[in-house]
Amino acid sequence: MKINIGIPFFKEDVEDNEFTYISPFPTSSKNVLYCHYQDLTKIVDDGELDAISCNRVLNFISHLEINKTINHWCKKLKHGGKLFLFFEDIVELCRLITIGTIEEQDISKHIYGGQEEGWNFKKSGFTIPFIKNILVENDMIIENIKLDSFYCYIESRRK
């Protein structure tokens, strides 16, 4: 089983592919399970998943909960299972703000979220080295890291 964790999932956001989508909000979309993304025990046992793809969720998790959350996700993976993390690197974001690459009217949205919905308030900012260290502490092997503007991608595999 492969799952895709995202905030939020609307019908138009769910692709028809091999991933089962996790939504913390009720949805009527097919191939979507309603479950809090920080506690997957209701849908999968430890060591059951082939892959977890987590797209732009980390910035909505507080610094107090990030280690526990990533640890939980890693435990759900089979040995050899993959974890794909897509998130915003706060240091790169600040660098781009400082050099004027990001429009002034967009700065607040990038740092704090759009805030037009109750869920859209970012709680934290992370860096690639910070997330990489958490993964390594959880016996994950880093296989790929990419940075595009301030958007990061880390691919890791469970030992």
Stockholm file with secondary structure:
# STOCKHOLM 1.0

chainA/1-159         MKINIGIPFFKEDVEDNEFTYISPFPTSSKNVLYCHYQDLTKIVDDGELDAISCNRVLNFISHLEINKTINHWCKKLKHGGKLFLFFEDIVELCRLITIGTIEEQDISKHIYGGQEEGWNFKKSGFTIPFIKNILVENDMIIENIKLDSFYCYIESRRK
#=GR chainA/1-159 SS CEEEEESCCCGGGCCSSSEEEEESSCCCCTTEEECCTTCCTTTCCTTCEEEEEEESCGGGSCHHHHHHHHHHHHHHEEEEEEEEEEEEBHHHHHHHHHTTCSCHHHHHHHHHCCCSSTTCCCCCCBCHHHHHHHHHHTTEEEEEEEEETTEEEEEEEEC
#=GC SS_cons         CEEEEESCCCGGGCCSSSEEEEESSCCCCTTEEECCTTCCTTTCCTTCEEEEEEESCGGGSCHHHHHHHHHHHHHHEEEEEEEEEEEEBHHHHHHHHHTTCSCHHHHHHHHHCCCSSTTCCCCCCBCHHHHHHHHHHTTEEEEEEEEETTEEEEEEEEC
//
